[in-house]
Amino acid sequence: MSNDCLSEDELKKLKNFAKDIKINAVKMTCKSGASHIGAILSLTDIVATLYGKILHYDVKNPKDENRDIFILSKGHAGVAQYCALAEIGMIEKKDLEGYYTYGSLLSGHVSHKVRGVEVSTGSLGHGLGLAVGIAYSFKLDKKSNQVYVLMGDGECEEGSVWEAVMLAVQLKLDNLHVIVDRNSMQALGDCKDIIDLDNLEERFKAFGFNVLSCDGHNFNELVNSLSVLCEHKPSVVVAHTIKGKGVSFMENNILWHYRNPNQEQAAQAIKELEDYYA
Ligand SMILES: Cc1ncc(C[n+]2csc(CCOP(=O)(O)OP(=O)(O)O)c2C)c(N)n1
């Protein structure tokens, strides 16, 4: 999928959106001591594309009945969603400052108590099942709302994911869009050394999904892939990503799953992110 669908202006806006999310995420994990910055940097371009170009929502009315549903199943990367919600004006930017502190609604794993978040996640392997139920309810009500669920590849090792995949195909949920953040790493190592998910695309295809594959850091490819609708079949976009993307000392370095940046590392990371998205 190499056709550029975005104008220069649209591309610039998405880049700035992603940059602002990442820079805030670095600041927030530095200040709070929370983990998962590698996972956040991995999926931010996808999250920015969804909120910037794909999802239908009403900032004034987060429960608008015509809205699309987004579930961040990889809930440990919830900071990216909080920052995106702040950028679009769904929550206040100043709320980000309380992240991961006592009394703040912005918990470490994403919480539905935050305006604009549909469901709480963090226990991996549950987001897709929830998304299947919601997508089916839209079908029963003959509504055209779309459902998007973003998962990790390590998360795809959960058996519950594949039960939900089978049901989605059985129910012909063409309003369901799965995105896999395919960084090939998980919490403590490479996916291939834990449960090998080689040929992930082929696996989804064998279960009956419409399968697309893209560079998860290329906004044109993301928009092209996420815009595909395939009648009578659920779709999956396997988005190939790099854990820690945009910060040289975090990229593909498993330590940054749990480690949080100190002041010096955060300053260096922010500088590199400014350059990366320039
Ligand atoms: C059911 C469950 N088991 C274990 C964990 C602990 N855990 C948190 S993040 C993570 C890694 C998941 O890997 P992946 O989905 O690939 O995410 P990424 O590598 O992008 O962070 C694990 C095992 C969890 N949150 N939920």
The ligand as an ORCA input file, in Angstrom:
! r2SCAN-3c Opt
* xyz 1 1
  C      -3.451    -11.361     30.914
  C      -2.172    -10.596     31.104
  N      -1.025    -11.285     31.256
  C       0.144    -10.613     31.443
  C       0.158     -9.248     31.492
  C       1.479     -8.511     31.745
  N       1.916     -7.805     30.565
  C       1.781     -6.476     30.454
  S       2.326     -5.868     29.012
  C       2.791     -7.401     28.488
  C       3.423     -7.601     27.123
  C       2.427     -7.756     26.062
  O       3.073     -7.813     24.814
  P       2.451     -7.085     23.568
  O       0.996     -7.351     23.521
  O       3.227     -7.487     22.370
  O       2.633     -5.563     23.905
  P       3.940     -4.657     23.662
  O       5.119     -5.545     23.470
  O       3.709     -3.860     22.472
  O       4.063     -3.848     24.908
  C       2.510     -8.356     29.458
  C       2.799     -9.784     29.320
  C      -1.074     -8.569     31.333
  N      -1.155     -7.251     31.355
  N      -2.219     -9.273     31.135
*
